[in-house]
Amino acid sequence: MEKVTVPDLSEKKRRGEKITMLTAYDVPMARLLDEAGVDLVLVGDSLGMVILGYPSTVPVTMEEMLHHAKAVRRGISRALVVGDMPFMSFNLYHEETVRNAGRFLKEAGCDAVKVEGGQGSPESLEAVRAIVEAGIPVLGHLGLTPQTAGKLGGFKVQARRAEEAVRVVEAAQELQEAGCFGLVLECVPAQVGEEITRRLSIPTIGIGAGPHCDGQVLVTHDLLNFSGAFHPPKFVRRFADLNQVILKAVKEFGQAVADGRFPSDEESYSMPPEEWARFEPMIRHKDS
Ligand code: KIV
């Protein structure tokens, strides 16, 4: 099983083969995604909402991202692992930006980082340039960028108007020129996804960006419906229903404990007969 590399992804685009990316935040999920043959595993800052219970991705820290990225890396042997740069980890000074990006590689063993923003955000473009210059592969992220959703008017489809769509296409080209090896396109009309995919030589990976992107990404917990109570956006397809599977299993456990069916003799340990024969009189002796 050969490790996926950045050039493998361009090669897939060239051959017209679709790319798959999914999120993971821990070892068991990372192992399963790797075994299933996913090309890229993203340690997304969606971690904040999916796992840590924050109301948005904004509070997520570098330390939280690294903690989970290290775990994910331990579960991966084949997929390309991408660490998501959290809000304010790449927005201040280049030196700090490059140091933070480097920590994903040096401390967590990631292969690349993802940086959100670009359209109307010269800071993101500058950050991408600085990180690429340091020799770290960068995956861009355009369209709906959750870290700055407030500025974009909330969690809604971007680039529906022609002028805005042109700006996103231009920003995609700028990110390619800045050295990104690929681009996540989130929540843009399918026509915009198609136009950007056609214009760029680097692969596009869509999430709510239509079927013409070079690849697709989803938050794994969304596709598995493993999120507690959460109403997913239109672009999510639920390929399984883990909420129901888990609820059923946990209720059955409760019932089996309550009526004494769990644990059974097979699920219990017993003393060797000769030890039991010695133990019983010893313990009875203590009672008298
Ligand atoms: O943080 C994340 O999981 C992401 C994906 C939705 C692309 O950025």
Boltz pocket constraint, residues with backbone or C-beta under 6 A from the ligand:
constraints:
  - pocket:
      binder: B
      contacts: [[A, 23], [A, 42], [A, 43], [A, 44], [A, 45], [A, 46], [A, 47], [A, 84], [A, 184], [A, 207], [A, 217], [A, 218], [A, 219]]
      max_distance: 6.0
